[in-house]
Amino acid sequence: MSVDGLLETPLHAWHQAHQARLVDFAGWSMPVQYTSIVEEHQAVRQGVGLFDISHMGRLTFNGTDAERWLDYATTNHVARLAVDQIQYSLMANGGGGLIDDILVYRLSSGYAVVCNASNRLAVVSEFERLKGGYDATLLDRTVDTAMIAVQGPRAFETLQPLLNVPLSPIKYYSLTMGRLLDRVDTVVSRTGYTGEDGFELIVPANEAEAVWTALMEAGKSAGIKPCGLGARDTLRFEAGMPLYGHELSDVTNPYASGVGWAVKLDKGEFVGRDALRGFKTKPGLARVGLRLAGKRIARQGSLVRHEGAEIGVVTSGTFSPTLEQSLAMALIDPAATTLGTKLVVDIRGRDETAEVIKLPFYKRPEAVPSAK
């Protein structure tokens, strides 16, 4: 803990020493940027960027009933996971809203869950509430581990020389266990939140700075840059990835948010199943992409109108560094979601014309080679 009461990641001293602008994010002192958000954003799109994501919650599950416990508490079908596979999933409440969106890892030793920093305590509490008679244990490993994301088209060449196992066989949403720097036991997953190829590493907290420093050195020829939360947000936005507290919330159902594919109603009983069954046919709202006519930015909460009627709100918006356009995501009436539909967005009391366009806004030029 720091003097101001914020949690600090194992890389906090490095961030301070390299002039990162630190902010309070979900109770953690986190770098929002080092140089500029656009510069860091472009480094990931064109080369490689490095992110400290140690604020994300990391939970491990072991025991005979770990799989059953996870399947009851989450919307996707955990039992379908093979060893070394990862699954995007959701934790719903009884009304079909979302407690969090999560990643479920199946390890050879058991299961792990990565959740959002802002929801970690709620996620742990919900799992404990649902434990019942399941013969399994949950261990919160957030503080004694670190998590680092290596993202961009040159992520592979940056990471591979430091690792003792080949990265080529790892498909998207898969993982391997390896050793970095010939000594650091590591979980390596081909996952990310940027729309680019990349990897996320879970390492012991006391080795985090050594791994980070080695990655910065290994990525020099690729133009590697340390990146903050600002670029992480613009990157995920361009890739059309939802963010909890924006596109996802405890009062927004997953079908409206565009992540209904992560709900498996036929897998058996799980929390929120009855409510979600109803939302599948009547989601109420729908997530869409918007291209604004001008350069003004539509922020979260901006009202959206169609033919004079209020039909929804903007959930995220920015001026896209890659596409050089003002773009937004919004939750609106499904009747107005046809591509090309003209809408109006109220930006601080002034109307801006917008057009419904396809999500995601950006796709990388080539798929991950090993995932083909």
RODO-2510 file (C-alpha; in nm, 4 decimals, decimal comma):
residues 372
     n   res          X          Y          Z
     1     m     0,0000     0,0000     0,0000
     2     s     0,1200     0,3540    -0,0713
     3     v     0,0839     0,6512     0,1596
     4     d    -0,2311     0,7646    -0,0194
     5     g    -0,3993     0,4294     0,0369
     6     l    -0,3902     0,3063    -0,3227
     7     l    -0,2784    -0,0440    -0,4068
     8     e     0,0473    -0,0601    -0,6012
     9     t     0,1478    -0,3193    -0,8589
    10     p     0,4940    -0,4810    -0,8371
    11     l     0,5971    -0,2475    -1,1230
    12     h     0,4964     0,0740    -0,9476
    13     a     0,8540     0,1880    -0,8788
    14     w     0,9438     0,1357    -1,2462
    15     h     0,6469     0,3446    -1,3563
    16     q     0,7474     0,6258    -1,1219
    17     a     1,1092     0,6159    -1,2363
    18     h     1,0007     0,6448    -1,6010
    19     q     0,7733     0,9464    -1,5529
    20     a     0,4421     0,7691    -1,6000
    21     r     0,1341     0,9767    -1,5199
    22     l    -0,0251     0,7751    -1,2412
    23     v    -0,3964     0,7810    -1,1609
    24     d    -0,6344     0,6114    -0,9218
    25     f    -0,7967     0,3291    -1,1152
    26     a    -1,0271     0,0995    -0,9172
    27     g    -0,8206     0,1639    -0,6043
    28     w    -0,4865     0,0990    -0,7766
    29     s    -0,2154     0,3491    -0,8655
    30     m    -0,1867     0,2854    -1,2404
    31     p    -0,0069     0,4505    -1,5334
    32     v    -0,2521     0,6203    -1,7690
    33     q     0,0275     0,7231    -2,0095
    34     y     0,4040     0,7741    -2,0362
    35     t     0,4396     0,9986    -2,3428
    36     s     0,1110     1,0379    -2,5294
    37     i    -0,1862     0,8065    -2,5670
    38     v    -0,1684     0,8296    -2,9470
    39     e     0,2031     0,7463    -2,9557
    40     e     0,1519     0,4432    -2,7314
    41     h    -0,1562     0,3381    -2,9310
    42     q     0,0366     0,3489    -3,2584
    43     a     0,3272     0,1529    -3,1093
    44     v     0,0866    -0,1366    -3,0453
    45     r    -0,0770    -0,1128    -3,3887
    46     q     0,2569    -0,0957    -3,5726
    47     g     0,5095    -0,2719    -3,3502
    48     v     0,4794    -0,3766    -2,9877
    49     g     0,3632    -0,2272    -2,6601
    50     l     0,3994    -0,3400    -2,2997
    51     f     0,1210    -0,3043    -2,0421
    52     d     0,1199    -0,3558    -1,6670
    53     i    -0,2177    -0,5206    -1,6041
    54     s    -0,1365    -0,6484    -1,2558
    55     h    -0,4454    -0,4703    -1,1219
    56     m    -0,6631    -0,7372    -1,2866
    57     g    -0,7919    -0,9979    -1,0413
    58     r    -0,6285    -1,3434    -1,0564
    59     l    -0,8080    -1,6264    -0,8802
    60     t    -0,7252    -1,9969    -0,8749
    61     f    -0,9705    -2,2829    -0,8214
    62     n    -0,8748    -2,6335    -0,7138
    63     g    -1,0606    -2,9390    -0,5916
    64     t    -1,2892    -3,2129    -0,7175
    65     d    -1,5862    -2,9811    -0,7751
    66     a    -1,4035    -2,6762    -0,9137
    67     e    -1,5473    -2,7305    -1,2616
    68     r    -1,9049    -2,7659    -1,1354
    69     w    -1,8684    -2,4586    -0,9148
    70     l    -1,7397    -2,2496    -1,2051
    71     d    -2,0071    -2,3776    -1,4423
    72     y    -2,2827    -2,2795    -1,1987
    73     a    -2,1384    -1,9334    -1,1332
    74     t    -2,0633    -1,8408    -1,4963
    75     t    -2,2613    -1,8261    -1,8209
    76     n    -2,0310    -2,0087    -2,0611
    77     h    -1,9716    -2,3846    -2,0559
    78     v    -1,6599    -2,4461    -1,8461
    79     a    -1,6866    -2,8254    -1,8860
    80     r    -1,6091    -2,7880    -2,2570
    81     l    -1,2627    -2,6466    -2,1873
    82     a    -0,9663    -2,8707    -2,2645
    83     v    -0,6441    -2,8319    -2,0664
    84     d    -0,4575    -2,5178    -2,1804
    85     q    -0,7690    -2,3540    -2,3253
    86     i    -0,9200    -2,0203    -2,2188
    87     q    -1,2830    -1,9134    -2,2310
    88     y    -1,4432    -1,5699    -2,2325
    89     s    -1,7353    -1,5815    -1,9926
    90     l    -1,9668    -1,3719    -1,7771
    91     m    -2,0966    -1,3715    -1,4233
    92     a    -2,4648    -1,2786    -1,4221
    93     n    -2,6890    -1,1763    -1,1383
    94     g    -3,0372    -1,3176    -1,0878
    95     g    -3,1907    -1,0480    -1,3072
    96     g    -2,9647    -1,1161    -1,6046
    97     g    -2,7395    -0,8144    -1,5516
    98     l    -2,3649    -0,8668    -1,5248
    99     i    -2,1407    -0,8781    -1,2202
   100     d    -1,8347    -0,8964    -1,4468
   101     d    -1,6907    -1,0368    -1,7668
   102     i    -1,4049    -1,2771    -1,7053
   103     l    -1,1560    -1,5183    -1,8602
   104     v    -1,1586    -1,8778    -1,7379
   105     y    -0,8297    -2,0691    -1,7770
   106     r    -0,8110    -2,4457    -1,7618
   107     l    -0,4675    -2,5385    -1,6289
   108     s    -0,3263    -2,8869    -1,5798
   109     s    -0,3456    -2,8190    -1,2045
   110     g    -0,6995    -2,6781    -1,1956
   111     y    -0,8707    -2,3579    -1,3083
   112     a    -0,7998    -1,9880    -1,2914
   113     v    -1,0133    -1,6784    -1,3460
   114     v    -0,8986    -1,3320    -1,4512
   115     c    -1,1505    -1,0588    -1,3679
   116     n    -1,1693    -0,6808    -1,3790
   117     a    -0,9919    -0,4866    -1,1053
   118     s    -1,3021    -0,2840    -1,0204
   119     n    -1,5073    -0,6002    -0,9693
   120     r    -1,2569    -0,8327    -0,8012
   121     l    -1,4067    -0,8148    -0,4535
   122     a    -1,7594    -0,8577    -0,5904
   123     v    -1,6492    -1,1556    -0,7998
   124     v    -1,4787    -1,3251    -0,5048
   125     s    -1,7820    -1,2576    -0,2854
   126     e    -2,0180    -1,4034    -0,5455
   127     f    -1,8101    -1,7184    -0,5877
   128     e    -1,8001    -1,7662    -0,2113
   129     r    -2,1761    -1,7099    -0,1889
   130     l    -2,2321    -1,9822    -0,4475
   131     k    -1,9839    -2,2339    -0,3082
   132     g    -2,2417    -2,4330    -0,1122
   133     g    -2,1264    -2,7913    -0,0784
   134     y    -1,8794    -2,7892    -0,3663
   135     d    -1,5529    -2,9618    -0,2736
   136     a    -1,3204    -2,6903    -0,4031
   137     t    -1,1199    -2,3907    -0,2898
   138     l    -1,0680    -2,0388    -0,4233
   139     l    -0,7389    -1,8568    -0,3712
   140     d    -0,6983    -1,4879    -0,4609
   141     r    -0,3505    -1,4631    -0,6159
   142     t    -0,3769    -1,0985    -0,7257
   143     v    -0,1255    -0,9529    -0,4814
   144     d     0,1415    -1,2230    -0,4971
   145     t     0,1531    -1,2339    -0,8779
   146     a     0,1898    -0,9793    -1,1564
   147     m     0,0347    -0,9703    -1,5041
   148     i     0,2024    -0,8193    -1,8098
   149     a     0,0582    -0,7846    -2,1608
   150     v     0,2860    -0,7890    -2,4668
   151     q     0,0720    -0,6673    -2,7566
   152     g     0,1224    -0,5880    -3,1247
   153     p     0,2326    -0,7450    -3,4537
   154     r     0,5882    -0,7768    -3,3186
   155     a     0,4887    -0,9216    -2,9806
   156     f     0,5902    -1,2728    -3,0875
   157     e     0,9469    -1,1787    -3,1826
   158     t     0,9831    -0,9769    -2,8614
   159     l     0,8713    -1,2501    -2,6229
   160     q     1,0005    -1,5705    -2,7852
   161     p     1,3757    -1,5223    -2,7190
   162     l     1,3073    -1,4899    -2,3453
   163     l     1,0933    -1,8034    -2,3173
   164     n     1,1981    -2,1693    -2,2992
   165     v     0,8950    -2,3050    -2,4892
   166     p     0,7789    -2,2304    -2,8466
   167     l     0,5029    -1,9752    -2,8890
   168     s     0,4004    -2,0844    -3,2407
   169     p     0,1776    -2,3748    -3,1259
   170     i    -0,0241    -2,1496    -2,8929
   171     k    -0,3524    -2,0640    -3,0605
   172     y    -0,5704    -1,7662    -2,9787
   173     y    -0,7361    -1,8134    -2,6382
   174     s    -0,4923    -2,0878    -2,5431
   175     l    -0,2044    -2,0980    -2,2966
   176     t     0,1147    -2,2751    -2,2067
   177     m     0,3353    -2,3024    -1,9014
   178     g     0,6912    -2,1881    -1,9554
   179     r     0,9964    -2,0321    -1,7995
   180     l     1,1193    -1,6810    -1,8675
   181     l     1,4829    -1,5752    -1,8249
   182     d     1,5659    -1,9415    -1,7489
   183     r     1,4160    -1,9114    -1,3992
   184     v     1,0720    -1,7467    -1,3857
   185     d     0,7803    -1,9901    -1,4015
   186     t     0,5138    -1,8239    -1,6147
   187     v     0,1617    -1,8730    -1,7466
   188     v     0,1663    -1,7495    -2,1081
   189     s    -0,1686    -1,6942    -2,2796
   190     r    -0,2400    -1,5766    -2,6345
   191     t    -0,4957    -1,3214    -2,5264
   192     g    -0,5245    -0,9443    -2,5111
   193     y    -0,7472    -0,6409    -2,5120
   194     t    -0,6073    -0,4486    -2,8079
   195     g    -0,7260    -0,6159    -3,1282
   196     e    -0,3690    -0,7179    -3,2103
   197     d    -0,1796    -1,0424    -3,1735
   198     g    -0,0165    -1,0680    -2,8357
   199     f     0,0377    -1,2483    -2,5101
   200     e    -0,0437    -1,2023    -2,1433
   201     l     0,1980    -1,3291    -1,8786
   202     i     0,1329    -1,4186    -1,5163
   203     v     0,4543    -1,4207    -1,3120
   204     p     0,5508    -1,4094    -0,9428
   205     a     0,5336    -1,0547    -0,8063
   206     n     0,8988    -1,0542    -0,7024
   207     e     1,0089    -1,1285    -1,0609
   208     a     0,7844    -0,8749    -1,2340
   209     e     1,0398    -0,5973    -1,2750
   210     a     1,3074    -0,8339    -1,4068
   211     v     1,0651    -0,9715    -1,6673
   212     w     0,9406    -0,6232    -1,7625
   213     t     1,2961    -0,4897    -1,8025
   214     a     1,3984    -0,7885    -2,0145
   215     l     1,0947    -0,7416    -2,2408
   216     m     1,1730    -0,3714    -2,2845
   217     e     1,5273    -0,4630    -2,3879
   218     a     1,4172    -0,7477    -2,6177
   219     g     1,1655    -0,5220    -2,7938
   220     k     1,4025    -0,2333    -2,8679
   221     s     1,4446    -0,3163    -3,2370
   222     a     1,0647    -0,3420    -3,2708
   223     g     1,0168     0,0052    -3,1214
   224     i     0,8627    -0,1221    -2,8002
   225     k     0,6970     0,1314    -2,5727
   226     p     0,5496     0,1047    -2,2242
   227     c     0,1784     0,1782    -2,2533
   228     g    -0,0783     0,3012    -2,0065
   229     l    -0,4496     0,2633    -1,9494
   230     g    -0,5268     0,5433    -2,1950
   231     a    -0,3929     0,3547    -2,4968
   232     r    -0,5396     0,0302    -2,3683
   233     d    -0,8820     0,1934    -2,3795
   234     t    -0,8488     0,3419    -2,7288
   235     l    -0,7137     0,0114    -2,8615
   236     r    -0,9948    -0,2001    -2,7153
   237     f    -1,2471     0,0573    -2,8356
   238     e    -1,1288     0,0393    -3,1967
   239     a    -1,1432    -0,3404    -3,1736
   240     g    -1,5067    -0,3173    -3,0587
   241     m    -1,4371    -0,4862    -2,7262
   242     p    -1,6853    -0,4076    -2,4477
   243     l    -1,5705    -0,2556    -2,1198
   244     y    -1,7377    -0,3163    -1,7864
   245     g    -1,8984     0,0025    -1,6631
   246     h    -1,9561     0,1147    -2,0204
   247     e    -2,0988    -0,1500    -2,2553
   248     l    -2,1427    -0,3994    -1,9699
   249     s    -2,3095    -0,3399    -1,6326
   250     d    -2,5249    -0,4941    -1,3627
   251     v    -2,8374    -0,3629    -1,5369
   252     t    -2,7393    -0,4451    -1,8967
   253     n    -2,8014    -0,7966    -2,0251
   254     p    -2,5362    -0,9669    -2,2414
   255     y    -2,7586    -0,9932    -2,5496
   256     a    -2,7996    -0,6154    -2,5562
   257     s    -2,4240    -0,5746    -2,5077
   258     g    -2,3383    -0,8060    -2,7955
   259     v    -2,1792    -1,0797    -2,5846
   260     g    -2,4754    -1,3171    -2,5740
   261     w    -2,2607    -1,5756    -2,7534
   262     a    -2,0900    -1,6325    -2,4161
   263     v    -2,4188    -1,7499    -2,2628
   264     k    -2,4897    -2,1239    -2,2969
   265     l    -2,8533    -2,1667    -2,1944
   266     d    -2,8466    -2,5403    -2,2719
   267     k    -2,5582    -2,6359    -2,0418
   268     g    -2,7704    -2,6863    -1,7312
   269     e    -2,8588    -2,4670    -1,4349
   270     f    -2,6522    -2,1537    -1,3655
   271     v    -2,7056    -1,8157    -1,2025
   272     g    -2,9275    -1,5862    -1,4079
   273     r    -3,0328    -1,8543    -1,6571
   274     d    -3,4085    -1,7911    -1,6382
   275     a    -3,3756    -1,4156    -1,6832
   276     l    -3,1234    -1,4563    -1,9650
   277     r    -3,3535    -1,6945    -2,1502
   278     g    -3,6078    -1,4131    -2,1691
   279     f    -3,3503    -1,1544    -2,2775
   280     k    -3,2290    -1,3734    -2,5633
   281     t    -3,5502    -1,3037    -2,7580
   282     k    -3,6144    -0,9550    -2,6144
   283     p    -3,2825    -0,7881    -2,5267
   284     g    -3,4421    -0,4429    -2,5127
   285     l    -3,1372    -0,2597    -2,6514
   286     a    -2,8572    -0,3366    -2,8946
   287     r    -2,4921    -0,2293    -2,9054
   288     v    -2,3922    -0,0524    -3,2278
   289     g    -2,1015     0,1376    -3,3738
   290     l    -2,1438     0,5024    -3,4699
   291     r    -1,9388     0,7216    -3,7022
   292     l    -1,9844     1,0891    -3,6264
   293     a    -1,9853     1,3481    -3,9035
   294     g    -1,7441     1,5837    -3,7271
   295     k    -1,4432     1,5504    -3,4975
   296     r    -1,6197     1,6194    -3,1684
   297     i    -1,6130     1,3256    -2,9256
   298     a    -1,9317     1,1680    -2,7931
   299     r    -1,8642     1,0672    -2,4336
   300     q    -2,0398     0,8041    -2,2250
   301     g    -2,3944     0,9105    -2,1436
   302     s    -2,4484     1,1282    -2,4516
   303     l    -2,8091     1,0861    -2,5658
   304     v    -2,8831     0,9321    -2,9060
   305     r    -3,1943     1,0263    -3,1052
   306     h    -3,3623     0,8961    -3,4204
   307     e    -3,6202     1,1042    -3,6024
   308     g    -3,6588     1,3247    -3,2961
   309     a    -3,7123     1,0403    -3,0493
   310     e    -3,4598     0,9470    -2,7798
   311     i    -3,3505     0,5867    -2,8487
   312     g    -3,0438     0,5252    -2,6314
   313     v    -2,7085     0,6462    -2,5010
   314     v    -2,3428     0,6411    -2,5960
   315     t    -2,1407     0,3942    -2,3886
   316     s    -1,7891     0,4786    -2,5171
   317     g    -1,6511     0,7313    -2,7627
   318     t    -1,3190     0,8686    -2,8847
   319     f    -1,1356     1,0075    -3,1851
   320     s    -0,9804     0,6938    -3,3339
   321     p    -0,6011     0,7290    -3,3726
   322     t    -0,5941     0,4533    -3,6363
   323     l    -0,8959     0,5506    -3,8451
   324     e    -0,8772     0,9259    -3,7741
   325     q    -1,2514     0,9530    -3,7211
   326     s    -1,4762     1,0344    -3,4276
   327     l    -1,6403     0,7037    -3,3358
   328     a    -1,8684     0,5789    -3,0613
   329     m    -2,0412     0,2703    -2,9313
   330     a    -2,3977     0,3046    -2,8088
   331     l    -2,6823     0,1004    -2,6666
   332     i    -2,9929     0,1873    -2,8675
   333     d    -3,3375     0,0651    -2,9717
   334     p    -3,2921    -0,2406    -3,1983
   335     a    -3,5302    -0,0835    -3,4536
   336     a    -3,2623     0,1744    -3,5420
   337     t    -2,9628    -0,0581    -3,5803
   338     t    -2,9641    -0,1097    -3,9577
   339     l    -2,6230    -0,0180    -4,1022
   340     g    -2,6344     0,3290    -4,2542
   341     t    -2,9165     0,4564    -4,0319
   342     k    -2,8742     0,8278    -3,9615
   343     l    -2,8895     0,9278    -3,5944
   344     v    -2,8240     1,2379    -3,3877
   345     v    -2,5970     1,2470    -3,0831
   346     d    -2,6295     1,5220    -2,8233
   347     i    -2,2750     1,6308    -2,7366
   348     r    -2,2884     1,8746    -2,4464
   349     g    -2,6091     2,0323    -2,5728
   350     r    -2,5194     2,0431    -2,9420
   351     d    -2,6408     1,7951    -3,2020
   352     e    -2,3939     1,5898    -3,4054
   353     t    -2,5018     1,3719    -3,6971
   354     a    -2,3949     1,0067    -3,6756
   355     e    -2,4309     0,6930    -3,8846
   356     v    -2,4659     0,3331    -3,7684
   357     i    -2,1630     0,1325    -3,8853
   358     k    -2,0364    -0,2205    -3,8362
   359     l    -1,8399    -0,3336    -3,5317
   360     p    -1,5543    -0,3782    -3,4760
   361     f    -1,4246    -0,0504    -3,6118
   362     y    -1,0794    -0,2038    -3,6657
   363     k    -0,9507    -0,5517    -3,7490
   364     r    -0,5828    -0,6309    -3,7765
   365     p    -0,4725    -0,7038    -4,1359
   366     e    -0,3887    -1,0690    -4,0724
   367     a    -0,5171    -1,3286    -3,8291
   368     v    -0,2817    -1,4940    -3,5816
   369     p    -0,0922    -1,7478    -3,7995
   370     s    -0,1208    -2,0362    -3,5535
   371     a    -0,4936    -1,9760    -3,5100
   372     k    -0,5805    -2,0371    -3,8775
***
